[in-house]
Amino acid sequence: MDAYGEDSADWVNHVPIAETEKVRVAGKAVTAVYLVPEGYERVDDENGYTVIVKKGTKVDAQRSCRALTTTSNSSEFGSSQQ
C-alpha cells in the first residue's frame, strides 16, 4: 500500500478499513474488497472507476487511468474478488 511504504514490514500494526461492494464480473455476482488506509478514501473518477486516494484529492479520469497502468500491481487500488 502506498500509504504504508514499499516494504511490507512497515505495514505491521496499520489497520486499513475493509470496504466491500457487490459487483458483476463476467456476468457473475462477486464481492469486491477494497482496503482503505487511514487518511485515504475510495472515490469514483469521472469515468466511474473506483480509486483509492488521499482524502481531499481531486481525481480525474486521465490521472486515475495513468495511475492504474503504472501501478497495476500496487495494492493502493485494493480490489480483489472472492
N, C-alpha and C positions, 0 to 999 in steps of 0.2 A: 504494500500500500504506500503510495506516495506520502501520505500523512505521517507515516512512521519511519520512513527512510528505506534505503535499498537493502540493508542487511536485516533478514528476518529475525535475527537475535534481538534486534531493537524493538520488535513488536511485542515482546513479553510484557504483561501487565497493562496493555492497552486493550480496552474492550469496545469494539465497534457495535453500533446498533445494527441488528439484522432486520431489514425490511423485506417483506415478501409481496409478490404480485402474481396473480394468476394470469398466464399468457398462453397464446397458442403458438406452437412451433410445429411446422409441417402438418398442420391440421390437428395436432394432438394437444390437449389441455395439460399444461405443466405449471409448476410453481417456480418462478424466478426468485432468487435470493440476492439481495444487494447488501453488502457490508459497508456501512457508512460510519467513518471515524468521527470522533468529536470535532466540532468546528467545520464540518462538511455537511452538505445536503444533497439529496437526489432531486434533480430537476429535469424537465424535458427541454431539449433545444428547439429551435424554430421548425425543425422537421419532425418533431415528435419523438426523437430518440432520447432515452434516459441516459443522463450523465451524472457523475458524482463530482461536485466541485466544492471549493471553499465557500462557506456561507457568504452571500452577498455578491458572488462573481456573476457577471452577466455572460450568458452563453449564447453564441450564435452558431448557426449550422456549420459554417465553414471552419470555425475554430474547433468544434467538437468532432467533426469528421477528421481533421488533421490529427487531433489527439488520439482518436481511435486507431488510426492507421499507424501512428508512430509508437503507440504503447499497447498494441493489441495483446501482448502477453502480460500487461500490467493488471494487477487486481484493483487498481483505482476505480475501474468501472464495475467491478464486483459482481457481475452477473453469472449465475450458474443455474442450470436446470436440474430438477430431480423428477 
